[in-house]
Amino acid sequence: MSARSTPFLKRVALTLLGSGALWYLMGLVPAVMQVEQRLQRAAHLLINPLYQASSGLGTHSRPYVMCRFQEQGSTIPPFIVATGEDPEKIFDSNPLSPSDYAVLLDSMKNAGVEQVMIGSTLAWHQADPFALDALELVIAESKQCVTSVPVSRTAQADSMPPALVRASIPLSNVRGDVNSLPQVNRLAIPETVLGRENSRAGFSLIESETITAGKEYLVARWGERVIFSSALLAVCMREKIEPSQLEVEVGQSIFSPTTGHWWAIDEFGRTEVPGISLAEPDLLAPQLIRPESQDLSKLQMHFPPVHLLQQSGDDGNIQRQGPLLKTLYSAPRLLDRLTWHRLSPISECIVLILIAILAVVIAACRGPIRIVCVLLLIGWWTMTLLWGATWVPVSPMLLAALMALLLAAKSPRLPAVILSPTLGTSKVPIEAENLPLEQPKEEKKFHGKTRKKSSRSHKKS
């Protein structure tokens, strides 16, 4: 190895070591990755300003995604019937018994209600079996019904009820890290009534997970399947979306390709629910037993489905389910989606090695050559992003360029190169560039005269 190649390889090695360490820390330290995320956000606003929303972390498993939505019109709010207040004692008990629910659902069916979402848990301790059978028969007579149940996780797993199976999708259809989703394996109340073949069930509460203010779970994992919340199933019932048609990407969204509905979720399957001030319920349950004309017309003119929610309780109450339903119903419809994918780790390592070599070479150049090389490199990165929708990490590239410039400034300069048309290429030190070129000829003449004088003196002698 020559003496000149040794400093060059050292600079390449140091540049590659620094940029490679930063690239490695991006996948381990979230604070380091935040710098790259800000650069992605800046590129998003500069290149694709028409995309209103973004999600993802810019990593290999959760790439950066930009979404453009349709212009959203007015959203029809959910029609809510509240159970709980019964000052005239129309029902037998409060909370409602199985027979009370059977009478209520039958009255709604006679009023023309075909789709209903029951947010409260239909479970009782030592209930009358005849009343339970009557309740299941009334639920079976409705066109569509969504029931709710709290779920949990224990050491011993149970089989999934058929109503949950009908409203679930295989785990293999879900993209992303499914291990981060909440895992459940049993009903919190095993005796819950979930309905028959026409009904679908979703969870109203995950008892094994901590409730976070402003966030609600939409998906959970049960063995090799993924179940949905009953609130999301109610929206699917209104929009005629089959649960099997939903595309779930953990950390990104739940997307309906048939209607364009798009619900953002985080890596735990939760969506953000802002602090929405929910209006009073449209009707109270006692008003439907002997409805007046105005209440009956209000019920018949509603936009389905009817949501039966409790005014108190932990799982199906209005305070929790009401804002969630309003948020899900007002979800935007996706018009276009663009994802900036990442190369494989091996491919990014190869690109990083080439960038380190190019950075050292470009740093050794001067003047217009350096500017042209930098512009060509920026053009290659931009074409990769625009045409290939591939994000090459910028932070390691910037660090490689900075280190190459610092190392080039500290390294000794190479001797300048002088081109002569007659003598060819010769290398002359920079310090000798200002010496007179005729000096060697004068020295030759002087030496010649000296030789002649010395020869004459020798003859005389």
Secondary structure by P-SEA (a helix, b strand, c coil): ccccaaaaaaaaaaaaaaaaaaaaacccccccaaaaaaaaaaaaaacccccccccccccccccbbbbbbcccccccccbbbbcccccccccccccccaaaaaaaaaaaaaacccbbbbccccccccccaaaaaaaaaaaaaccbbbbbbbbbcccccccccaaaaaaccccccccccccccbbbccccccccccccccbbbbbcccccccccccccccccccccbbbbcaaaaaaaaaaccccccbbbbccccccccccbbbbbbcccbbbbbcccccccccccccccccccaaaaaaaaacccbbbbccccccccccccaaaaaaaaaabbbbcbbbbbccccaaaaaaaaaaaaaaaaaaaacccaaaaaaaaaaaaaaaaaaacccccccaaaaaaaaaaaaaaaaaccccbbbbbbccccbbbbcccccccccaaaaaaaaaaaaaaaaaaaaaaac
